[in-house]
Amino acid sequence: MKTKKIALLVSLFLVFSLTTIGQKPYDPSLNGKEEIAKAVSKAKKEGKHVLLQVGGNWCPWCIKMHNYLHSETTLNKLLEDNYIFLEVNYSKENKNLDALAELGYPQRFGFPVMIVLNGEGERLHTQNTGNLEQDKAYNFEKVKSFLYNWRPDALNPEHYK
């Protein structure tokens, strides 16, 4: 009986999480390679990097990261000011394996996994999000540091003379 209650609570949490964002963040019908190419083009025009979050609607930590990035004001500002953000689906409906192969097989880190690309589409960094966790949540300072340290201006050689 206790197991059923826990399962029901987890299910309700996932449904609530998905409905609070208005829709499911991962779209299995999209072609990852095409969407990444669009994001790279936009990032180049805007002088930003691309931040990919690979995961799926089936993944509670993926939904948690999506909600966290969009609900924490400081993190959302870092994200919007410095990145073109794209969630790339990985699910039984569409694993986007061709896109992930070009990104160095980031799924080896589990889900979600974050990838930073520059405006040329070159992979700069792959982030195992397990390193951004603390207890059963994401750690604000760790996530903030990740977003701050991989923003385009952080890679400006003029800062390091």
N, C-alpha and C positions, 0 to 999 in steps of 0.2 A: 504494500500500500504506500509506504514512504517513497519507494522508487518511482511509482506512478506520479506522485505529487511533485517530486523533483523534476521529472521529465516534463510534466505539464508547465511548471514554472519556467523551465528553460525554453520551452516552445513559446510561451507567452512573451518572454523577454525578447526572443528573436523576432517574433511578429511585431512587437512594439517597436523594436529597433528599426526594422525595415519600414514600418509605416511612419515613423517620425521623420524620416528623410523624404517621404513622399513617393518614393519608388525604390526598387532594388538597384543598388549602385552598379552591379555588373550586368552587362547585356551580352548573353551568349550568342546573339545573332550577329554581333559585330566582328569584323575581321581585324584582329589585333595589329597585323602589319600595316594595314591601311590607316587605321586610327592613329598609330604611332607616327606614321609619316605626316599626317595632318598636324599632329601636336608638335612635331619637330619644326615644321614649316612655320607654324604660328609662333613658336618660341624664338626662332631666328628673327622673325620680324619684330618681336617685342623685346628682344634682348634678355630673354629668360632662359632657364633650363626647363627640361621636361622631367616631371616626377611621375613615374609609373608605379601604381600599386597593383600588383598581380595577386589575384585571389578569386573568390567566388561568393555568391549569395549563400552558399551552403556552409560557409566558414564564419563562426561567431567572432573570431578575432579580426577577420577582414571587415566585418560590419562595424565592430567596435572601433577600429582604426578610422574608418570612413567617418563615423559620427564624431569621433574625437577631434580629427583635423578640422571638421566643419563647425564644431560647437565651441571650441576653445578660441576665444578672440585673438589672442597673441599668435597662436599657431596658424589660424586661418589667415591672418594678415601676412605672416611670413610666406605662407603658401601662395596666396594671391599675388603678392608683390614680386615673387621671384620665380615662380614655376607655372608651367602649363601642366595641370594635374589630369591624369588619365587613369582610370581603373581598367585593367586588362583582365578579361575573364579567363579563368581556368576552371573548367567543370566537365562533367561527362558529356555535356552537349557540345562543348567547344573548348578544347585545351589550348588552342593557339600555339601549337608546338613549333610551327615554322618561325613565328615571332620570338618565342622563347629561346630557340636554338641560336638565333642571331644575337640574343642578349646574354649568351653564355650560360644558359640553363639555370636561371635563377630559382626555379622550383626546387632545386636541391636544398634550399634553406627552409622550405616549408612555406606556409601561407599565413598572413600576407607577406609578401616580399616587396621591397621598394627598390626601384632602379632610377638613377639619375642619369639623364642624357643631356648633352649640350645642344646648342642650336644647329649643330651639324649632324646630330643623331649619334654621336659617339658616346659609348657608355663610359661614364666617369666613375660610377660607384654602384655597388649592389649592397643593400642593407638588409641583414637578417633582423626582422622586427622583434624577435625574441630578445635581442639585446636592448630593446627599448622598453621592455616590460619591467614592472615591479609588482610583486604579489600577483593579483588577478586583474591588473589594469596596466595601461601605458603610463610611463613616468614622464611627467610634464617636462622636466629639465632635459632628459635624454632626447625626447622627440624634438624639443626646441633646438637643442644643440645640433642634432642631425640636420634639421631644416636650415639652420643658420650657417653651418659649416660647409654646406654644399650649394649655397646660393651662388649665382654668377659672380657677384662682387668679391666673394671670399676667395675666388681663384684668380683675382687680379694680381699680377706680379708686382705692381707698384706698391702694394701693401707690405711687401717682404724685402724691400731694399735696405 
